[in-house]
Amino acid sequence: MFKKKVLALVALTVMIFSLMFGAGQLSLASTNSNQPDKTPSAREKAAPPAAGQTNSSFTPFFGQDYEQPEQVKALYPEPDVDFDTPGFKAGKWNFTTQKEMMRFIKELQSSSDVMKVKTAGKSLEGRKLPLLIFTTSKNENSMDFKRKPTVWLEGQIHGNEPAGGESVLVTAEKLAKGDLGKEVLDKINVIVMPRMNPDGSYYFQRRTANQLDANRDHVKLELPEIRAAHKAFNKYNPEVVIDAHEYGATPAFPDIGEKGAVKYHDILLLSGKNLNIPKSIRTKSDNWFLKNAFKNLDKHGYSSSTYYTVRHSSGGEPTLYEGGGDARIGRNAYGLQPSFSFLIESRGIGIGRENFKRRVASQVVAQTSILKTAAERAGEVKAAVNGARSEIVRKGKSVNNNDKIVLQSAFKEMKGKKQKVVDIAKGEVVDIPVKYYSSKKAEPTLERVRPKAYIMPPAYHDIADKLRNQGVEVKRLKEAKELTVETYKVTDTEFDDQYYEGHLLNHVKTNVKEKKVFFPKGSYVYSMAQPAANLTALALEPESGDSYVTFNYLPVNVGDEVPVYRYMDDKPLVD
């Protein structure tokens, strides 16, 4: 009997420990000064996946795939700064929740006389998208508000990039009641969307709740989050854009050293690179803004470089590409409005809360630098963007065979390049030779003369809605007309064999030919004499990688005529 009681007691003890600690624990990063005081329980760490989402287990607002070795973490000491945002509260083991963010914003608004809060929209799962307006002007319609350039600051469009969102909250606090606001808000307005992808933040995954990449949706506009962002963007028409992200801090170079290597820099920066962003804007983006940002990061002890991705990393020299020029990416879509548009990436994907304070602090330095540059050059920034927008309008008023839209381009290889990376085994920064392809030096591979306007039949309301959401002025024929136009006949198609963002992309070739076409009353007209004309062209020209033909909103086969028509006459179509 005694033996049975002992066995029963042992069994009960095992069961209790099993319930308390779980059978399969994920490894957590070792405790250091950057680690939180509290970690998720073993049961939370071993939780099942969320329905329809990608992570193997689900813990709200938290995830970690990789623990950095001590010799790597030692390269990134914690900065001597303090932050009051929710992600840095004592005992915090996960990242800022939606409820914590909304409460923080409400409290911040109540303590500031330069901040207003609106709701831009809601996510797929119904979470609010707060919009913060910082200005010393009486209201958004005042001449004083319109006199100043406006900066658009957004964060965490990818849910597993928490320092992107947290840093925007820190910057918002500095604008609301800190010295930063006092320094810049008499010269600029700032519009802030701190969390572009609240569902992805909750599930702690890159994508939205329906598994789309929100930062590849800026032309097709399928997501309510991105439609809401562009609606707000159009209202304020900002001259400067900052998009805060994080990049992967997990091993990326398996052939370097004994244990591979990781990317090194605290911050990677890049401006808009689509070749249809006016050259003056692209040049001044780097010369005015990024030069200052690199200097300020170095001054504060943070390493920085140009943003790149790794395409091939084993079996020879690693192949690196600067961030590209695709219009679907926010940095380029905003730049095509046009505006000065910037990507800021801190090193953080995959490492949980390791180095979190440093990641946020380096982001804040970069964001602050761009805000201060905009304020210091307020008049020049306003004039440069207004001038670029006016020049696009001027070009669209008549057809010039020397004025072309770039539909496709190619990166340019830069010989003899090296890149700094961290040798994991040694915990040292090393320079390695790489094959390096530049988007800054990209060259056109397919161009087409800018038309005076594009015309589409009156049935294509969905295309009109998308372009209107992009800030494009949409007009319609008041009466039926026969017009001589250029038409596209599809001569070749190549369909992808795997879905990309929910679509089997259709890469087409066309033959452009002039002919007379009848257009019913109500046909849609998209004039090229407007600031967003270059973005319009990239959405409608069939060979563009981001066109509505490529993404099958306008499905075509070989031999079909694309229902988009190029109007090349200088005579006005509509008032």
C-alpha positions in Angstrom: 0.0 0.0 0.0 2.8 2.4 1.0 4.6 1.7 -2.3 1.4 2.4 -4.3 1.0 5.7 -2.5 4.6 6.7 -3.2 4.1 5.8 -6.9 0.9 7.8 -7.0 2.6 10.7 -5.4 5.4 10.6 -7.9 3.0 10.4 -10.8 1.0 13.3 -9.5 4.2 15.3 -9.1 5.3 14.5 -12.7 1.9 15.5 -14.0 2.0 18.8 -12.1 5.4 19.6 -13.5 4.3 18.7 -16.9 1.4 21.0 -16.8 3.5 23.8 -15.3 6.5 23.5 -17.7 5.2 21.6 -20.7 6.9 18.8 -22.6 8.6 20.8 -25.5 10.3 24.0 -24.6 11.8 26.4 -27.1 15.2 27.6 -26.3 15.3 31.2 -25.2 18.2 33.7 -25.4 20.4 33.7 -22.3 19.9 36.4 -19.8 21.8 39.6 -20.4 21.3 43.4 -19.9 19.1 43.5 -23.0 16.8 40.7 -21.9 13.4 41.3 -20.2 12.9 40.4 -16.6 10.1 38.0 -17.6 9.8 35.5 -20.4 6.7 33.7 -21.7 5.8 30.5 -19.9 6.8 27.2 -21.4 3.1 26.5 -22.2 3.0 29.8 -24.2 6.2 29.0 -26.0 5.0 25.5 -27.0 1.5 26.9 -28.0 -0.1 25.6 -31.2 -0.1 27.6 -34.3 -2.9 30.1 -35.0 -5.4 29.2 -37.7 -4.4 30.4 -41.2 -1.1 31.8 -40.0 2.5 30.8 -40.7 4.3 30.5 -37.4 4.8 27.0 -36.0 3.5 28.2 -32.6 1.6 31.3 -31.5 2.5 33.7 -28.8 0.8 37.1 -29.2 3.2 39.9 -30.0 6.3 37.8 -29.6 8.6 35.5 -31.5 12.2 34.4 -31.6 14.0 32.1 -34.1 17.6 32.6 -33.2 19.8 33.2 -30.2 22.8 35.3 -30.9 26.1 33.9 -29.4 27.6 36.0 -26.7 30.5 37.1 -28.8 28.1 38.5 -31.4 25.9 40.3 -28.9 29.0 41.9 -27.4 29.4 43.9 -30.6 26.2 45.7 -29.9 26.3 47.2 -26.4 23.2 48.6 -24.9 23.0 52.4 -25.3 22.7 54.7 -22.4 19.2 55.9 -23.2 15.8 55.5 -21.6 12.5 55.1 -23.3 8.9 55.4 -21.9 7.1 53.6 -24.6 5.1 50.4 -23.7 7.8 48.0 -25.1 10.2 49.1 -22.4 8.0 48.8 -19.3 9.6 46.9 -16.4 9.1 43.2 -16.8 8.1 43.4 -20.4 8.8 40.0 -22.2 6.9 40.5 -25.4 6.4 43.5 -27.6 3.9 46.3 -27.5 0.3 45.0 -27.8 -2.4 46.8 -29.7 -4.2 47.8 -26.5 -0.9 49.1 -25.0 -0.2 51.1 -28.1 -3.7 52.7 -28.2 -3.5 53.6 -24.5 -0.1 55.1 -25.0 -1.3 57.2 -27.9 -4.3 58.4 -26.0 -2.2 59.4 -23.0 0.3 61.1 -25.3 -2.4 63.2 -26.9 -3.8 64.3 -23.6 -0.4 65.7 -22.6 0.4 67.5 -25.9 -1.0 70.6 -27.6 0.7 69.8 -30.9 -0.8 66.4 -31.5 -4.2 65.2 -32.8 -5.3 61.6 -33.3 -7.5 60.1 -36.0 -8.3 56.6 -37.1 -7.2 56.0 -40.7 -9.1 52.7 -41.0 -9.1 49.1 -39.7 -7.2 46.0 -40.5 -8.6 42.8 -41.9 -9.4 41.5 -38.4 -10.8 44.9 -37.3 -7.9 46.4 -35.4 -7.6 50.2 -35.6 -5.0 52.0 -37.6 -4.2 55.2 -35.6 -3.1 58.3 -37.4 -1.2 60.9 -35.4 -0.9 64.5 -36.7 1.8 66.8 -35.3 1.6 70.5 -36.1 1.8 73.9 -34.5 -0.6 75.2 -37.2 -4.2 76.0 -36.2 -5.6 73.2 -38.4 -4.8 71.1 -41.4 -6.6 73.5 -43.8 -4.8 76.6 -42.7 -2.3 78.4 -44.9 0.3 77.9 -42.2 -0.1 74.1 -42.4 0.1 74.1 -46.2 3.1 76.4 -46.2 5.2 73.9 -44.4 6.5 70.6 -45.9 4.8 67.5 -44.4 6.7 64.4 -43.3 5.0 61.0 -43.3 6.4 58.5 -40.8 5.2 54.9 -40.8 6.3 51.7 -39.0 5.8 48.0 -38.7 4.2 47.2 -42.0 5.8 43.8 -41.4 4.5 42.5 -38.1 7.7 40.7 -37.0 9.8 43.9 -37.2 9.0 45.4 -33.8 11.7 48.0 -33.5 10.2 49.6 -36.6 7.0 50.2 -34.7 8.4 50.9 -31.3 10.9 53.5 -32.6 8.0 55.4 -34.3 6.3 55.6 -30.9 9.5 56.9 -29.4 9.8 59.6 -32.1 6.1 60.4 -31.7 6.6 61.0 -28.0 9.6 63.3 -28.7 7.5 65.3 -31.2 4.5 65.5 -28.8 6.3 66.7 -25.7 10.1 66.7 -26.2 12.7 69.0 -27.6 12.4 67.5 -31.0 8.9 68.8 -31.4 9.9 72.3 -30.3 12.8 72.2 -32.8 11.0 71.1 -35.9 7.3 71.6 -35.8 7.4 75.3 -36.5 8.9 74.4 -39.9 7.3 71.0 -40.8 4.2 69.0 -40.1 4.5 65.3 -39.2 1.9 62.6 -39.9 2.5 59.2 -38.1 1.1 55.7 -38.7 3.0 53.7 -36.0 1.6 50.3 -36.9 0.7 49.6 -40.5 0.0 45.9 -40.0 -1.6 45.4 -36.6 -2.8 41.8 -37.4 0.7 40.8 -38.4 2.0 42.4 -35.2 -0.4 40.3 -33.1 0.5 37.1 -34.8 4.2 38.2 -35.0 4.6 37.5 -38.6 5.8 39.4 -41.7 2.5 39.2 -43.6 -1.1 40.3 -42.9 -3.8 38.0 -41.6 -4.6 36.7 -45.1 -0.9 36.0 -45.9 -0.2 39.0 -48.2 2.9 41.2 -47.9 1.5 44.7 -47.2 4.7 46.2 -48.5 4.1 44.7 -51.9 0.6 46.0 -52.1 1.2 49.7 -52.9 0.0 49.5 -56.5 -2.6 46.7 -56.5 -4.1 48.0 -53.2 -5.9 44.8 -52.2 -5.5 45.3 -48.4 -7.7 47.6 -46.4 -4.6 48.6 -44.3 -2.8 49.9 -47.4 -5.9 51.5 -49.0 -6.4 53.4 -45.7 -2.8 54.5 -45.7 -3.0 55.8 -49.2 -6.2 57.6 -48.6 -4.6 59.4 -45.7 -1.4 60.0 -47.7 -3.4 61.7 -50.5 -5.1 64.0 -48.0 -1.8 65.4 -46.7 0.3 64.9 -49.8 3.6 64.7 -47.9 6.9 65.9 -49.3 9.0 63.4 -47.2 8.3 59.8 -46.3 10.1 57.6 -43.7 9.3 53.8 -43.6 10.7 52.0 -40.6 11.6 48.3 -40.9 13.9 45.7 -39.5 16.1 43.2 -41.4 17.2 39.7 -40.7 19.8 39.2 -37.9 20.1 35.5 -38.4 23.0 33.8 -40.2 23.1 34.9 -43.9 26.6 33.8 -45.1 27.2 30.1 -44.4 30.7 29.9 -46.0 32.3 32.7 -43.9 34.4 31.4 -41.0 33.8 28.3 -39.0 30.1 29.0 -38.2 29.0 31.4 -40.9 28.4 35.1 -40.7 25.5 37.6 -40.1 24.9 41.0 -41.5 26.7 43.7 -39.4 25.2 47.1 -39.6 22.9 48.6 -37.0 21.0 50.5 -39.7 20.7 50.1 -43.4 19.2 53.0 -45.4 17.9 53.5 -48.9 15.9 56.1 -50.8 13.4 55.6 -53.6 15.1 54.0 -56.6 12.4 53.6 -59.3 13.8 55.4 -62.4 10.5 57.2 -62.9 11.0 59.1 -59.6 12.4 62.5 -60.9 16.2 62.4 -61.0 16.4 65.6 -59.0 14.4 64.0 -56.2 16.6 60.9 -56.3 19.8 62.9 -56.2 18.7 65.3 -53.4 17.4 62.3 -51.4 20.9 61.0 -51.0 22.8 64.3 -50.9 20.5 66.2 -48.5 19.0 63.5 -46.3 21.0 60.3 -46.3 24.4 61.9 -46.0 23.2 63.6 -42.8 21.7 60.3 -41.5 24.9 58.3 -42.0 26.9 61.1 -40.2 24.5 61.3 -37.3 24.4 57.5 -36.9 28.2 57.4 -36.8 28.2 60.3 -34.3 26.0 58.3 -31.9 28.1 55.1 -32.3 25.9 53.2 -34.7 27.2 51.5 -37.8 25.3 52.0 -41.0 25.3 51.3 -44.8 23.1 51.1 -47.9 20.3 48.6 -47.6 20.9 45.4 -49.4 19.6 41.8 -49.6 21.5 38.6 -50.1 20.5 36.6 -53.2 23.2 33.9 -53.1 25.5 33.2 -50.2 27.2 29.8 -50.7 29.5 28.3 -53.2 31.5 31.4 -54.1 31.3 35.1 -53.5 28.0 36.2 -52.0 25.7 38.1 -54.3 24.2 41.2 -52.9 21.5 43.5 -54.4 20.6 47.0 -53.2 16.9 47.4 -52.6 15.1 47.5 -55.9 12.9 49.9 -57.8 9.6 48.0 -57.9 6.7 50.4 -57.7 4.8 48.0 -55.5 7.2 48.7 -52.6 6.2 51.6 -50.3 9.6 53.4 -50.6 9.1 53.6 -54.4 5.3 54.0 -54.6 5.5 57.1 -52.3 8.6 58.3 -54.2 6.6 58.2 -57.4 4.0 60.8 -56.1 6.8 62.2 -56.1 8.3 62.7 -52.7 11.6 62.2 -50.9 11.1 58.6 -49.6 13.3 56.6 -47.3 13.7 53.1 -45.9 15.2 52.6 -42.5 16.1 49.0 -41.5 17.5 48.0 -38.1 19.0 44.6 -37.5 16.4 42.6 -35.6 14.3 40.0 -37.4 14.5 36.6 -35.7 16.3 37.6 -32.5 13.3 38.4 -30.2 14.1 41.1 -27.7 17.9 40.8 -28.0 19.5 44.2 -28.5 16.0 45.7 -28.6 17.0 49.0 -27.0 19.9 49.5 -29.4 17.7 48.6 -32.4 15.1 51.2 -31.3 17.7 53.8 -30.4 19.5 53.6 -33.7 16.1 53.8 -35.6 15.3 57.0 -33.6 18.6 58.6 -34.5 18.0 57.9 -38.2 14.4 59.1 -38.1 15.3 62.2 -36.1 18.1 63.1 -38.6 15.6 63.0 -41.6 13.1 65.1 -39.6 15.7 67.7 -38.8 17.0 67.8 -42.3 13.5 68.4 -43.6 13.1 71.2 -41.0 16.4 72.8 -41.8 15.8 72.7 -45.5 12.0 73.3 -45.3 11.9 75.9 -48.0 14.2 73.9 -50.3 12.3 70.6 -49.7 8.9 72.3 -50.5 10.3 73.9 -53.6 12.1 70.8 -54.9 9.0 68.6 -54.6 6.6 71.2 -56.0 9.0 71.7 -58.8 9.2 68.0 -59.6 5.4 67.7 -59.5 4.9 70.7 -61.7 7.5 69.3 -64.2 5.5 66.0 -64.5 2.3 68.0 -65.1 4.1 70.1 -67.8 5.4 67.0 -69.5 1.9 65.4 -69.6 0.3 68.3 -71.5 1.9 67.3 -74.8 3.6 64.3 -76.3 7.4 64.4 -76.8 9.1 61.5 -78.4 12.2 62.1 -76.2 10.1 61.9 -73.0 9.8 58.3 -72.0 8.5 56.2 -69.1 10.9 53.4 -67.9 8.9 50.2 -67.8 11.7 47.8 -67.0 15.3 48.3 -65.7 18.3 46.3 -64.7 20.7 46.5 -61.7 24.2 47.4 -62.5 27.1 45.3 -61.2 29.7 47.2 -59.3 33.1 45.5 -59.5 35.5 45.1 -56.6 33.0 45.6 -53.8 33.4 44.4 -50.2 30.9 44.1 -47.4 31.3 44.2 -43.7 29.8 41.1 -41.9 30.2 39.5 -38.5 32.1 36.2 -38.3 30.0 34.3 -35.8 32.7 32.0 -34.5 35.2 34.9 -33.8 32.7 37.6 -33.0 34.6 39.9 -35.2 33.7 42.3 -38.1 35.3 41.2 -41.3 35.4 42.5 -44.9 34.4 40.0 -47.5 34.5 40.3 -51.3 31.0 40.2 -52.8 29.2 40.5 -56.2 27.3 43.7 -55.8 24.4 45.0 -57.9 23.3 48.6 -57.6 19.8 50.0 -58.0 21.2 53.5 -57.7 23.1 52.9 -61.0 20.3 50.9 -62.6 19.7 51.3 -66.3 16.5 51.2 -68.4 15.9 48.1 -70.5 12.4 49.0 -71.8 11.0 52.4 -72.3 7.9 53.9 -73.9 6.9 57.4 -74.9 4.7 59.2 -72.4 1.1 59.5 -73.8 -1.1 62.5 -73.1 -3.6 60.3 -71.5 -4.7 56.7 -71.0 -8.3 55.7 -71.9 -10.3 52.7 -70.7 -13.8 51.5 -71.5 -16.5 52.4 -68.9 -16.8 48.9 -67.5 -13.5 49.0 -65.7 -14.6 50.6 -62.4 -12.3 48.5 -60.3 -9.2 49.9 -62.1 -10.6 53.5 -61.7 -11.1 52.8 -57.9 -7.5 51.6 -57.5 -6.0 54.6 -59.3 -8.3 57.0 -57.5 -7.0 55.5 -54.2 -3.5 56.2 -55.5 -4.3 59.9 -55.7 -4.8 59.9 -59.4 -7.5 62.3 -60.8 -10.0 60.2 -62.7 -12.2 61.7 -65.4 -14.8 60.3 -67.8 -15.9 61.1 -71.4 -19.0 63.2 -71.3 -20.0 61.9 -74.7 -19.1 59.0 -77.0 -16.1 59.6 -79.3 -14.2 58.0 -82.1 -10.5 58.6 -81.4 -7.2 57.8 -83.0 -5.2 56.0 -80.3 -2.3 53.6 -79.8 -3.4 50.0 -79.0 -1.6 47.1 -77.5 -1.8 43.7 -79.1 -0.4 40.9 -77.0 2.3 39.0 -78.9 3.6 36.8 -76.0 2.7 35.7 -72.5 4.7 33.9 -69.8 2.8 32.9 -66.7 4.5 32.1 -63.4 4.0 28.6 -62.1 3.7 29.7 -58.5 1.5 32.3 -56.8 3.0 35.6 -55.9 1.0 37.7 -53.5 -2.1 35.7 -54.5 -1.5 36.0 -58.3 0.0 34.0 -61.1 1.9 36.8 -62.7 1.5 37.2 -66.5 4.6 38.7 -68.2 3.5 39.9 -71.5 5.0 41.4 -74.7 2.9 43.7 -76.9 2.9 45.3 -80.3 1.8 49.0 -80.1 -0.1 50.1 -83.2 -2.1 53.2 -84.0 -5.8 52.9 -85.0 -9.2 54.5 -84.7 -11.4 53.2 -81.8 -14.9 54.0 -80.6 -15.2 55.0 -77.0 -18.6 55.0 -75.3 -19.8 57.8 -73.1 -18.4 57.4 -69.6 -15.1 55.9 -70.7 -12.4 56.5 -68.2 -9.6 59.1 -68.9 -6.4 59.3 -66.9 -4.5 62.4 -67.9 -0.8 62.4 -67.7 -0.8 66.1 -66.7 -0.9 65.3 -63.0 1.7 64.6 -60.3 1.0 60.9 -60.0 1.2 60.3 -63.8 4.4 58.2 -63.6 2.7 55.8 -61.1 -0.4 55.7 -63.4 1.8 54.6 -66.3 3.4 51.8 -64.3 0.0 50.5 -63.4 -1.4 50.6 -66.9 1.5 49.8 -69.3 1.2 46.0 -69.8 5.0 45.3 -69.7 5.5 47.0 -66.4 6.3 44.6 -63.6 3.5 46.1 -61.5 0.9 46.6 -64.1 -2.7 45.5 -63.8 -2.0 43.2 -66.7 0.9 41.6 -65.0 -1.3 41.0 -61.9 -4.3 39.8 -64.0 -6.7 42.5 -63.1 -6.7 42.9 -66.9 -6.4 39.2 -68.0 -5.1 38.7 -71.5 -3.8 36.0 -73.8 -1.7 36.1 -77.0 -3.7 37.9 -79.7 -5.8 39.9 -77.3 -6.1 43.7 -77.4 -5.4 45.1 -74.0 -8.4 47.4 -72.9 -6.0 50.3 -72.2 -5.5 52.9 -74.9 -2.8 55.5 -75.3 -4.1 58.9 -76.4 -1.2 60.8 -78.2 -3.0 63.9 -79.6 -2.5 67.3 -78.0 -6.2 68.1 -78.3 -8.0 68.0 -74.9 -10.3 65.0 -74.2 -12.2 66.3 -71.2 -12.4 69.5 -69.3 
